[in-house]
Amino acid sequence: ASAPSLNLQPTMFKSVLAAACVASAAAFAPSAPMGVKTNARAISRGPRMQEMSQSVPFLKRPAALDGSMVGDVGFDPLGFSSIGDIKFLQEAEIKHCRIAMLAAAGSIAQDIFTFPGVSKVVGNAKMTGVHDILVKQGAMGQLLLWLSFLEVFGTIALLQTLDGKRAAGDFKFDPLNFSKNDETFKRYQLAEIKNGRLAMIAFGGMMQHYLLTGKGPVQFITQIPN
């Protein structure tokens, strides 16, 4: 028996062919997630481009850095915010900012004046030289003990931050009542972050100069070229 012939009209054949093409293309088109409604207007806009970092314009802005934190300019070239908890990273930055500001101020102060009795203990030593002398004398052991005691309270505060019960870096220390005015408080929060970041860079430079020349920051600057 011969196979039956298909007598399709040209118009019908074109319609069937077009429908087949559309069905084939639809198989490779991304579908919307379940429960999400789409419309022609949303489809026409297409996918949104990820914003660029404000501080590094040629890099994408990390998703966790949405501008809600004080001092956030989208700077995370190594992608730490995509690995760790952003609250932990914020707490760590504020803590290191404050330590660096104290360290930088202390490094400069030792070149300007000497506290009574200090020269009897460390002589004319500065920077890491003072550290080495205090280690030999055993004084650094006591300092380490008291700082470890403070770290216990810091750890408790960090856990509260991770639970959302406390703002990062907030130890309720405000003897000058800056927090009474919201605008003033926000301005000083930003100033703390900016000056802290600068202090971390500055103290790193002071240490490098001392290791290379054996001079403190003020002594180094006033005796250029060294």
N, C-alpha and C positions, 0 to 999 in steps of 0.2 A: 504494500500500500504506500502510496506516495504521501509525503509530509504535507500537512495542510498549509496553505499559503496565507500570509498575513497581508490583507489589503487595507493598509492604513492610509487615510487621506493625508495629504501633505500638512494641512493645518494641525491635525491631531498628532501627527508624528513629531512636529516641532514642539508641541505642548508637552508630550511625554518626555522628549529629550531634555527640555528645559527643567522639568520637574526632577529628573534624574540627576542633573548637574547640581541643582540646588541642594538636593538631599545629600549628595556626596560631599559638597563643601561644608554642609552643616555638621558632618561627622568630625571635622577637624577644627571647628570653631569652639573656643572656650565657653563653657556654660556658666551661668550665674550660680552662686552658691545656693543651697536650699534655704528657702525662707526669705530670700532677697529678691525684691521686685525690681525689674529693670524697665526702662522706658526708652522711647526713641531719642529723647533729649539727652539722657545719660550716655547712650551709645554714641551719639554724635560727638560728644566731648572727647571720648577716647580715654585711655589711661592717664592719670595725673603723673607728672614728672616729679621725682623727689627733689626737694629744695636743696640748694647748694649751701655749704657752710658759710657763715658770715665772716669767720676769721680766716678760713682757707677756701677761697672761692672756687678752686678747681677740684675740690672734694665734695662728696655728698654730705649733707647734714645728717649726723647719726639720729636714728629714730628716737632714742631715749632723751636726746637733748632738744626738747621742744620749746625752750626759751622761758620756761616757768621758774627756773632756779636763778638766784642772784648771780650775775656775772657770766651767765651762759651765752656764749657766742658761737656755739657749735664746733668747738675745738676738741677733736678726739681723733687724730690721724692714725693712732694705733688700734682704735676700736675697743678700748677698755669698757666703754659704756654698754657694749653689746655682749660682754662676757659677765661682768660683775653687777651687783645691785647698785643702781645709781645713787641710792641714799648712802650706802657705805662709801662710795667714791667721794661724794660731796662732804661727808663727815671727815674723811681722811684729808681732803684738800684743805678744809678750813683749819684742821689741827696743824698740818704742816705749815700753813701760812702763818699762823700765830707763833709757832716755834721759830720759824725763819726770821720773823720780824724781831723777836727777842734776841736771836743769835746775831743778826746783822747789827742791831743797836749795841749789843755788848762788844762786838768786835771793833766797832768805831770808838766806843767809850774808852777801851783800854789804851788807845793811842792818845787820848786827850787828857785823862787824869788817872790817878791810881788811888784806889780806896785804901784807907788806913789799915796797916797790918798785912796787906796782900803781898807786898814786896818781901816781907820776912818769910813768907811761905813758898812763893814761886819765883822770887827774884825778878828778873827782867823778862821772863818767858811770856810768850803770847800764843794765842790760838791753840794749835795742837800741842805746843810745848807745855802749856799749862796743864793740859789733859794728861800728858805723860808723867809729869811730876806728881800730880794728884793720885795717879794710879799707883805709883811707887810708894806714896805715903799712906795709901789705904783710904783716902778720903772719897775716892770715886765709888768705893763699895757702899758707903753710907748714902751717897747721892743716888746710886742705883736702887737701893732699898726703898727710899722715900718716893722716888719716881714710880717704882713698881706699885707702891701703895696707891698712888694717884691713878695709875692705869686701871685699877680695879673699878674705880668710880667711872672712868672713861668707858670701860667695857659695858657697864650697866647702862650708861647713857646711850651708847651705840645700839644696844639691843632695843631700847625704847624707840630709837629713831627708826630702826628696821620694822618695828611694829606699828609705825605711824603715830605714836603717842608723843613724839617730840620732834621739833625742827632740828635739822642738822646743825651742830655747833652751838646750840642754845643751852647755856648753863645758868641762865637767869642772872648773869653778872652784868649789871647795868647801873653802876654807882652814880653816873651823871644823868640818868633818866632820859637817855636818847630815845627810848622806845615809846615815850609818851606821845610823840608826834609821829604819825605814820610816815609822812614824807621824809622827815629828818632821819627816821630809823632806816628806811630803805636806802637813803643816800649813804649813810654810814656803813650799812651792810655791803654795798657795792664798793665803797672805799676800802673796806677791810680786805675784800677779795683781791682787788687790784693791787693794793700795797703788799699784800701777802705774796702774790705771785711774783711781783718785782723783787721782794726780799729773798725768795728762794733762789732766783737767778743771781742776785747780788751776793748772797752769802757763798754760793758756789764759786763765784769769781774771786771773792776774798780769800777763800781757802786755796785756790789754785795759785794766786799771787804769793801767798805765804809759803806754800810748799816749794815754789820756784825761787823766791828771793829771801824768805825768812823775815819779811817785813809785814807789819799790820797794814790795814787799808789806808789810813790817813798818812802813815809814814811812807807807804808806797807811792801815793799820789803826789805828795809834796817833794819827793826826791826823784821824780821822772827827769831824765832817763835813768832807770835803775841798772 
